[in-house]
């Protein structure tokens, strides 16, 4: 390698770590590294130098909060001398235990915990209160669609969707209306949180949940006497012994649908209580003068049609455009957060959302149901249509999706297209909720063009059970 | 191979080796992934696999090469899971880089010791620049804003410092070899 080559390689490597490498330079570097072992050695030395400097002063906050950094840094020295790393990993630039090192020690401790807990539980059944390490992990994430963030107060992270994970008490945040997350307590109690939602989970002598916003379906196993599962929302509190129900909450009201069993709900604003039995519903709001009663939940109709003759309610998404110049009433797609990348950057989709209110669902699905959408775009695009469903009793039924290219539909004289999709062509998005859709109730319908804004406008949506 | 069942906890020696390997794993993963979030993710996954495979580790062999091979597989698995993302390097180049790392693994510690000394030898303003760049969330753009210099000028200053550090490390190692 000539001195000129050395300098050129050095500049490329600097551009890599300073984040200013162009695609062409990237290709050049890649080719160079592939062909030249000396270049690979220099690259590795350079990157190890960069990583060593980062290790001591890197942005450890992205992995672990400052509070827990301090804890992690202290613990190995105070608690476990066998974990002392003072020889090989002594910080180079400062006299403190480095953030990266603290993270590494934390990772090792987490690894040890993850290794020990399943074995302890297998050998001893549910962990007893004397075992702090196992008591800390209270719930298992079974299935996830979309992006979730879990926070245990000291740190935040994004659980993956690939495999089951044990989690400590903490707060779950879901991004995107199509997101869902199913969790299981050790006694078999299953909780499904869906939509743009935030919920807290804790367990001491009893399970305690707080649903700040979003939808939560619970299938609660029989709880010990005197230790009911307690779920609070901004407007209501319920205590559950063992039952299946769904809660939908925001800052102003909570709707409770009971599928099986009985649930007592207390309205927080005045302490008024109501008992809600099978297949019934009650709403607790901030309005203490509103009548709070349990009412029978009727099945939604077999067909549903929306022609946007009026602006859709606020819970739907899209910009309403009144009929003009021969064009019908319609709704134009708007950007919405579908999920988030690991870096926290939102993934924005462009589309419309129709959803039911808390009291009812849009439509009951049957094997012969067909979805029809009349829409137009400013260009060609692939459309994604998602149905969010609930079981007849109210519990979460899963999300289902179909994708279609706009090129598959022909344009009419006014530039509109009609997409028709039989129910049987929708595919489940979560393995744990495979369907079938027959008998399910649709609570959410999303139509979007992914991350491209192609001016999607929808003037009619219909779901109808066709006569065979 | 250790005579233990997969259900036994790892030995304290194994625990030490995993812990002591963190910095090197982090460095090699940086070379392969070049993105802080990805490196953190894959390091975490590598640690999980190291725990799962504790019983499979042959105590007669060197730990770091074994751990690096596991890290390499985790990088590939990571990219398989994220099909839409472009691999920084293809599988062949990735393997070549890991092989070069394993070949020179014995030098890692001495290079680090040399770096500590070389940092002390930097002029004060250069040391400040390094500290600023490598403190939590330090970036060339922010440094440029703070100092009123262009990002290119800051990057060039850092390039010279890194080059000086690398040269100093090589000199120190050569000196050590002579003595």
Interface residues (C-beta under 8 A of the other chain):
Chain A: X10 X11 X14 X15 X16 X17 X18 X19 X20 X30 X33 X34 X37 X40 X41 X43 X44 X45 X46 X47 X48 X49 X50 X51 X52 X53 X54 X55 X56 X57 X58 X59 X60 X61 X62 X63 X82 X83 X85 X88 X89 X90 X92 X93 X99 X100 X101 X103 X104 X105 X107 X108 X110 X111 X112 X114 X115 X116 X119 X162 X342 X343
Chain B: X7 X9 X10 X12 X15 X16 X18 X19 X20 X22 X23 X26 X27 X28 X30 X31 X34 X36 X37 X38 X40 X41 X43 X44 X47 X48 X50 X51 X52 X54 X81 X89 X92 X93 X96 X97 X100 X101 X104 X108 X109 X111 X112 X115 X116 X119 X130 X131 X133 X134 X135 X136 X137 X138 X139 X140 X151 X155 X158 X159 X162 X163 X165 X166 X169
